[in-house]
Amino acid sequence: MPVVTEAQLNADIRSGKFFSVYFLYGEESFLTQTYAKRIKNKALGDGQVDINLLELNGNPDMSMLSDHVETLPFFADHRVIMVNDFNPDKISDEEAEGFTQLIKKVPDTTILVFYLTGFNFSPRTQKAKKLFEDIKQHACVCEFDQLNKMQVGELIRKKAAKQKRLISPTNAEYLAEITGCDMNLASVESTKLCCYVAEGQEITREIIDTMVAKQLETNVYALVNTMTAGNKSQAFSLLDELFEQGADPVELLPALSSAYAEYYYAKAAKNADVIPQQVAADFGYSKGKASFAAKKYNEAAKMDMDMLRRNMQIIFEADAKCKSANIDKRVLMEETVLKLM
């Protein structure tokens, strides 16, 4: 059985080419779920959906699953079994053997789909690694990496076009960026924007800023860059925006600390002539966030190492005070922002 790309899987579904077993996983849970649903809908067609569909969660009993796999479809070409969040790391040796035997003998009349959306699968134990090798041998396997902002932006544009709304490539990528390139969130926000503007009208930058709340990480990095540039007015404007979104200093201070820590790592890497791609790999950035890592690498090049150390100490002291003293936390945040500048 093949390990396929998203493009190959898409072509197979369109043409009605099915495999008996699928294993879909990856960082982009939105696409994982979307393709699992597409396989289900294409295989069942307009048939008796309730009769020929079984949906399970977690690690099912292998004996029970085997019985369902061998059940013939009712007046249809296929019976579809969907198993969400099966975890190879959490089954016994006996269950692992039963699972391997099961996926070897799935009949052509059954389509068994394992799709992982609740966690990022990466086989850690020797048992799980062996099981994954068996899966790749007997199932159609597809991994969905997180998309970058250009790819998410393109999907946002296609969605808007289907709804007969307009959005420029620049604004689509901006929406992708402020939603953290999270397809689930980008889909929800683009649907909301399409409902807000009339058919044939354009989704502008102003509308996006009015209607879409930026993710904490996005706003925190914007705040750090503004403080580094010495723009007090813009820094306090961003801080006000964070408070309006309900951000708590207890959450903000660790987020600020993480942002400065990542800039510190990037600056150290730059000083040691380590390339951005290696930095992204060393710190476990997904492929979709590799461009984000490169952007931080370039921004860190303009920063002073002593300043980064000093600011991390300021944040540490503010965080300790926030958690131990009965004080006005907003005033503490404002004082911290001033010190960081």
C-alpha positions as CSV (number, residue, x, y, z in Angstrom):
1,M,0.0,0.0,0.0
2,P,1.3,3.5,-0.8
3,V,2.3,6.5,1.3
4,V,0.6,9.2,-0.7
5,T,0.7,13.0,-0.9
6,E,-2.4,15.2,-0.5
7,A,-2.5,15.7,-4.2
8,Q,-2.5,12.0,-5.0
9,L,-5.2,11.3,-2.3
10,N,-7.3,14.1,-3.8
11,A,-7.0,12.6,-7.3
12,D,-7.9,9.1,-6.0
13,I,-11.0,10.4,-4.2
14,R,-12.1,12.4,-7.3
15,S,-11.7,9.3,-9.5
16,G,-13.4,7.0,-7.1
17,K,-10.3,4.9,-6.5
18,F,-10.5,3.4,-3.0
19,F,-8.2,1.5,-0.7
20,S,-9.5,-0.9,1.9
21,V,-7.6,0.8,4.8
22,Y,-6.6,4.5,5.2
23,F,-4.4,6.0,7.9
24,L,-4.6,9.9,7.9
25,Y,-2.7,12.0,10.4
26,G,-0.6,15.2,10.7
27,E,-0.3,18.6,12.3
28,E,-3.1,20.0,10.1
29,S,-6.1,18.4,11.7
30,F,-8.6,20.4,9.6
31,L,-7.3,18.7,6.4
32,T,-7.1,15.3,8.1
33,Q,-10.8,15.5,9.1
34,T,-11.8,17.0,5.7
35,Y,-10.2,14.2,3.7
36,A,-11.6,11.5,6.0
37,K,-15.1,13.0,5.5
38,R,-14.5,13.2,1.7
39,I,-13.6,9.4,1.6
40,K,-16.7,8.6,3.6
41,N,-19.0,10.7,1.4
42,K,-17.6,9.5,-1.9
43,A,-17.7,5.8,-0.8
44,L,-21.2,5.9,0.5
45,G,-22.6,8.1,-2.2
46,D,-26.4,8.4,-2.0
47,G,-26.7,4.9,-0.4
48,Q,-28.1,3.9,3.0
49,V,-25.7,6.0,5.0
50,D,-26.8,5.0,8.5
51,I,-26.9,1.3,7.6
52,N,-23.5,1.1,6.0
53,L,-21.6,3.6,8.2
54,L,-20.0,2.9,11.6
55,E,-18.1,5.7,13.5
56,L,-15.9,4.9,16.4
57,N,-13.5,6.9,18.7
58,G,-10.3,5.9,20.3
59,N,-8.8,2.4,20.3
60,P,-11.7,-0.1,19.6
61,D,-11.8,-3.7,20.7
62,M,-10.1,-5.6,17.9
63,S,-12.4,-8.5,18.0
64,M,-15.4,-6.3,17.7
65,L,-13.8,-4.2,14.9
66,S,-12.9,-7.4,13.0
67,D,-16.6,-8.5,13.1
68,H,-17.7,-5.1,11.7
69,V,-15.0,-5.2,9.0
70,E,-16.3,-8.6,7.8
71,T,-19.9,-7.4,7.6
72,L,-21.2,-7.0,4.1
73,P,-22.7,-3.7,3.0
74,F,-26.5,-3.5,2.7
75,F,-27.5,-2.9,-1.0
76,A,-24.4,-0.8,-1.6
77,D,-20.8,-1.3,-2.9
78,H,-19.1,-0.4,0.3
79,R,-19.4,-0.4,4.1
80,V,-17.4,2.4,5.7
81,I,-15.9,2.3,9.2
82,M,-14.4,5.6,10.6
83,V,-12.1,5.4,13.6
84,N,-11.1,8.7,15.0
85,D,-8.0,9.1,17.2
86,F,-6.8,5.5,17.2
87,N,-3.5,5.7,19.1
88,P,-0.8,3.1,18.2
89,D,1.2,4.2,21.3
90,K,-1.6,3.0,23.6
91,I,-2.3,-0.6,22.7
92,S,-1.1,-3.8,24.2
93,D,1.2,-6.3,22.4
94,E,-1.8,-8.6,21.9
95,E,-3.9,-5.8,20.5
96,A,-1.0,-4.7,18.2
97,E,-0.8,-8.2,16.7
98,G,-4.6,-8.3,16.3
99,F,-4.6,-4.9,14.6
100,T,-1.9,-6.0,12.1
101,Q,-3.8,-9.2,11.3
102,L,-7.0,-7.2,10.9
103,I,-5.7,-4.6,8.4
104,K,-4.1,-7.4,6.3
105,K,-7.5,-9.0,5.5
106,V,-10.0,-6.1,5.1
107,P,-12.3,-7.1,2.2
108,D,-12.8,-4.9,-0.8
109,T,-16.4,-4.3,0.3
110,T,-15.2,-2.5,3.5
111,I,-13.3,0.9,3.7
112,L,-11.7,1.3,7.1
113,V,-10.5,4.8,7.8
114,F,-8.3,5.7,10.8
115,Y,-7.9,9.5,11.1
116,L,-6.1,11.3,13.9
117,T,-7.3,14.8,14.8
118,G,-7.0,15.0,18.6
119,F,-3.2,14.7,18.9
120,N,-0.1,14.9,16.8
121,F,1.0,11.3,16.1
122,S,4.7,10.5,16.2
123,P,5.5,6.9,17.1
124,R,7.7,7.0,20.2
125,T,7.8,3.4,21.5
126,Q,9.5,0.6,19.6
127,K,6.1,-1.2,19.5
128,A,4.4,1.9,17.9
129,K,7.2,2.3,15.3
130,K,6.8,-1.4,14.3
131,L,3.0,-1.0,14.1
132,F,3.4,2.1,12.0
133,E,5.6,0.2,9.6
134,D,2.8,-2.5,9.3
135,I,0.3,0.3,8.7
136,K,2.4,1.7,5.9
137,Q,2.6,-1.7,4.3
138,H,-1.1,-2.5,4.4
139,A,-2.8,0.9,4.4
140,C,-2.9,4.1,2.3
141,V,-1.1,6.5,4.5
142,C,-1.2,10.3,4.1
143,E,0.4,12.9,6.4
144,F,-1.0,16.5,6.4
145,D,1.7,19.0,7.4
146,Q,0.6,22.4,8.7
147,L,0.2,24.9,5.8
148,N,2.1,28.1,5.5
149,K,0.4,31.5,5.2
150,M,0.5,31.5,1.4
151,Q,-1.2,28.1,1.2
152,V,-3.8,29.0,3.9
153,G,-4.3,32.4,2.1
154,E,-5.0,30.6,-1.2
155,L,-7.6,28.4,0.5
156,I,-9.2,31.4,2.1
157,R,-9.5,33.1,-1.3
158,K,-11.1,30.0,-2.8
159,K,-13.6,29.8,0.0
160,A,-14.5,33.5,-0.4
161,A,-14.8,33.0,-4.2
162,K,-17.3,30.2,-3.6
163,Q,-19.3,32.5,-1.4
164,K,-19.1,35.2,-4.2
165,R,-17.0,37.5,-2.1
166,L,-13.7,39.2,-2.9
167,I,-10.5,39.2,-0.9
168,S,-7.0,40.1,-2.2
169,P,-4.1,37.7,-1.9
170,T,-2.4,40.2,0.6
171,N,-5.5,40.3,2.8
172,A,-6.0,36.6,2.6
173,E,-2.5,35.9,3.8
174,Y,-2.9,38.6,6.5
175,L,-6.0,36.7,7.8
176,A,-4.0,33.4,7.6
177,E,-1.2,35.0,9.7
178,I,-3.4,36.5,12.4
179,T,-5.1,33.1,12.8
180,G,-1.8,31.4,13.3
181,C,-2.2,29.5,10.0
182,D,-4.7,27.3,11.9
183,M,-7.1,26.0,9.2
184,N,-9.8,25.3,11.7
185,L,-9.7,28.9,13.0
186,A,-9.1,30.4,9.5
187,S,-12.2,28.5,8.2
188,V,-14.4,29.8,11.0
189,E,-13.2,33.4,10.6
190,S,-13.4,33.4,6.8
191,T,-17.0,32.1,7.1
192,K,-17.8,34.9,9.5
193,L,-16.3,37.5,7.2
194,C,-18.3,36.2,4.2
195,C,-21.5,36.5,6.2
196,Y,-20.5,40.1,7.2
197,V,-19.9,41.5,3.7
198,A,-22.6,41.4,1.0
199,E,-22.3,39.2,-2.1
200,G,-19.9,40.7,-4.6
201,Q,-18.3,42.9,-2.0
202,E,-14.6,42.9,-0.9
203,I,-13.3,41.7,2.5
204,T,-10.9,44.6,3.3
205,R,-8.0,44.9,5.8
206,E,-10.2,47.2,7.8
207,I,-13.0,44.7,8.0
208,I,-10.6,41.9,9.0
209,D,-9.1,44.1,11.8
210,T,-12.6,44.9,13.0
211,M,-14.1,41.4,12.9
212,V,-11.2,39.1,13.7
213,A,-9.5,38.8,17.1
214,K,-5.8,38.3,16.6
215,Q,-4.3,35.2,18.3
216,L,-2.3,35.9,21.5
217,E,1.0,34.8,20.0
218,T,0.5,37.1,17.0
219,N,-0.2,40.2,19.2
220,V,2.6,39.4,21.6
221,Y,5.2,39.3,18.8
222,A,3.8,42.5,17.4
223,L,4.1,44.1,20.9
224,V,7.7,42.9,21.2
225,N,8.7,44.3,17.8
226,T,7.0,47.6,18.6
227,M,8.8,47.9,22.0
228,T,12.1,47.1,20.3
229,A,11.5,49.9,17.9
230,G,10.8,52.3,20.8
231,N,7.3,53.1,19.6
232,K,5.5,53.8,23.0
233,S,2.2,54.9,21.5
234,Q,1.8,51.8,19.3
235,A,3.0,49.5,22.2
236,F,0.3,50.8,24.6
237,S,-2.2,50.6,21.8
238,L,-1.4,46.9,21.3
239,L,-1.5,46.4,25.0
240,D,-5.0,48.0,25.2
241,E,-6.1,45.7,22.3
242,L,-4.9,42.6,24.2
243,F,-6.8,43.7,27.4
244,E,-9.9,44.4,25.3
245,Q,-9.7,40.8,24.0
246,G,-9.7,39.6,27.6
247,A,-6.1,38.7,27.9
248,D,-4.9,38.2,31.5
249,P,-1.4,39.4,32.7
250,V,-1.0,35.9,34.1
251,E,-1.1,34.6,30.5
252,L,0.6,37.6,28.9
253,L,3.8,37.6,30.9
254,P,4.7,33.9,30.1
255,A,3.8,34.6,26.4
256,L,6.1,37.7,26.5
257,S,8.8,35.6,28.1
258,S,8.5,32.9,25.4
259,A,8.7,35.5,22.7
260,Y,11.9,37.1,24.1
261,A,13.4,33.6,24.7
262,E,12.8,32.6,21.1
263,Y,14.5,35.9,19.9
264,Y,17.3,35.1,22.3
265,Y,17.8,31.6,20.8
266,A,17.6,33.1,17.3
267,K,20.2,35.8,18.1
268,A,22.5,33.2,19.6
269,A,22.1,31.1,16.4
270,K,22.8,34.1,14.2
271,N,25.9,34.9,16.2
272,A,27.0,31.3,15.8
273,D,26.3,31.4,12.0
274,V,23.6,28.7,12.3
275,I,21.1,29.0,9.4
276,P,17.4,29.7,9.9
277,Q,16.4,26.2,8.6
278,Q,18.6,24.5,11.2
279,V,17.1,26.7,13.9
280,A,13.6,25.7,12.8
281,A,14.5,22.0,12.9
282,D,16.3,22.2,16.2
283,F,13.3,23.8,17.9
284,G,10.7,21.6,16.3
285,Y,8.9,24.2,14.1
286,S,6.5,22.5,11.7
287,K,6.9,23.1,8.0
288,G,4.1,25.6,8.1
289,K,5.9,27.7,10.7
290,A,9.3,27.6,9.1
291,S,8.8,31.0,7.5
292,F,7.7,32.4,10.8
293,A,11.0,31.0,12.3
294,A,13.0,32.7,9.5
295,K,11.2,36.0,10.2
296,K,12.1,35.9,13.9
297,Y,15.7,35.0,12.9
298,N,16.0,38.1,10.8
299,E,14.3,40.3,13.4
300,A,16.6,39.0,16.1
301,A,19.6,40.0,14.1
302,K,18.8,43.7,14.8
303,M,18.5,43.1,18.6
304,D,21.1,43.4,21.2
305,M,21.9,40.2,23.3
306,D,22.3,42.2,26.5
307,M,19.0,43.8,26.0
308,L,17.3,40.5,25.5
309,R,18.8,39.1,28.7
310,R,17.8,42.2,30.6
311,N,14.2,42.1,29.3
312,M,13.8,38.4,30.2
313,Q,14.9,39.3,33.8
314,I,12.4,42.2,33.9
315,I,9.6,39.8,32.8
316,F,10.6,37.2,35.3
317,E,10.4,39.7,38.1
318,A,7.1,41.0,36.9
319,D,5.7,37.5,36.7
320,A,6.8,36.7,40.2
321,K,5.2,39.9,41.5
322,C,2.0,39.2,39.5
323,K,1.6,35.8,41.2
324,S,2.6,36.7,44.7
325,A,1.4,40.3,45.4
326,N,-2.1,41.7,45.6
327,I,-1.6,44.5,43.0
328,D,-3.4,46.0,40.0
329,K,-2.2,43.6,37.3
330,R,-3.0,46.0,34.4
331,V,-0.8,48.7,36.0
332,L,1.9,46.1,36.5
333,M,1.8,45.2,32.8
334,E,2.0,48.9,31.8
335,E,5.0,49.4,34.0
336,T,6.6,46.3,32.6
337,V,6.1,47.5,29.0
338,L,7.7,50.8,29.9
339,K,10.7,49.1,31.5
340,L,11.1,46.8,28.4
341,M,11.4,49.9,26.2
